Amino acid sequence: MAKWTPKHEAPEPLEGPVVATITGLTLLWFVLFLAQLPFYGWYEDHNHEWWVWTCLAGTGLGLIGIWYVRGREAAIKRTQSE
């Protein structure tokens, strides 16, 4: 079997305000979680309580993402200053 080889070089990754983007989206997940809490009984009655917990999971994963991208940005700045 022939080994797969790329036909062209991969493009450079897009860079932007990664920390701000991840922080903003994490905040959005948390706001959605808080907005749904008063209606938890309705969600439970209609078997949609997973919507609430999905927002909380998104918040938790976003916090991990913030920690990750802040470390990544710090590592990029360290290598650029050397």
Secondary structure, DSSP 8 states (H G I E B T S, - for coil): ------SS-------S-HHHHHHHHHHHHHHHHHHHGGGHHHHHHTT-THHHHHHHHHHHHHHHHHHHHHHHHHHHHHHHH-
